[in-house]
Amino acid sequence: MASLSPQKQRDFAFQVVRKLQDGGFIAFWAGGCVRDQLLGRTPKDYDVATNARPDQIRHLFRRHKTLAVGAAFGTITVVGPRGAGQVEVTTFRQDAEYSDGRHPDRVWFTSAQEDAQRRDFTINGLFYDPVQQEYIDYVGGREDIQRGQIRAIGDPQQRFHEDKLRMLRAVRFAAELGFTVEPATFQAIAQMADQILQVSAERIAGEMQRLLTAPFRGEGVRLLAASGLACPLLPEILTPHTNQPRPELERTLQLLERLQEPSFALVLAALLAGLCTARQVIAIGRRWRLSNQVMERAAWLVEHHEVLRQAAGQPWSKLQPILIHPGASELLALMEAKSQLGWAAAEDIQFCRAKLALPPEVLNPPPLITGDDLNQLGIPQGPIYKKILDQVRADQLDGIIQSADQALQLASRIAHNEANP
């Protein structure tokens, strides 16, 4: 798949609007791309809202590839040229009840003003006509962007009743943009927070990933705790029975805020290290249905988050397996964030980075012997193989033995001592 060009995306989204308008329809950019433009951010994608019906959209763009996956909700996807991505074109609509807490039971087509009223937050309820270069704001979204606040459109409880995930999205937007949550919207979240678990674990995990890797992630976690959303989603950061933030949490959030563009696994580990065990991290990962890769990496980082302290004084056989682990760079990033706060020594990080700069054959030399060698020595297979190979590897790394002959001699001694305790 070709990488997307922001300029090509924008040009194509402009062409989509112009083609609809030239066809006699009303058409605007809608939602997040308009918000991002007002904030001076480059939109990741573009959505178009129009009074054209789905069949009219497909007919108008018949020379383009169109996808009708969302046609039941009035959405046709128009695929652009290479590097331009695709644009979702949705007919202005109103929604009926959301029985599943995610999708409307049915929709009916309507005007732009009524379409704006069905959206989640005012900052996402804006339209922009790129041809006339005019903003269309029926919900006060521009004022809320200027105020730096997240406000539900209309009755916040109704908006959250329609889709419970919107409660978590409000906090996530605050973490991404550095905004506050408007009081009535925040109060509705607090009143309905326990209903967030009606949302699928996968959707929750997607929002939590974006929240925890957002620029204002520390404030996002504070909002999770203050709003009551942490209780069903991440009770591990709260004191049992009182559901108040644990005393250590504020210190943890300082660390969280020091990380530079962290992976989800790293930021999750930074949040939970000192509050949870690796086993608890695995439990959280399963609760959110995270991938094994993310879950296991976060657990490994929590388990080893203190092992690089006094690195120069540690046996190389203890330190080397950590430094050759795939998570070593993230572990060092965690240590660097601690160092900025005065919680870890910069010398430890420098020592580890110097070791990582060694040639591969020095940093991670091939083992002197393998299980096949033990078999040829006549040592019966079993758990003893691991014990022997681990000890031989440790002595090799620490420079106690340097040759295969020495390794075989050590293996024989260990096997003999095990057989004759």
Beta strands, then each sheet from edge to edge (+ up, - down):
strand 1: 27-30
strand 2: 47-50
strand 3: 65-67
strand 4: 75-79
strand 5: 86-91
strand 6: 93-95
strand 7: 107-109
strand 8: 126-129
strand 9: 134-137
strand 10: 149-150
strand 11: 180-181
sheet 1: 3+ 4- 5+ 2+ 1- 8+ 9-
sheet 2: 6+ 7-
sheet 3: 10+ 11+
end
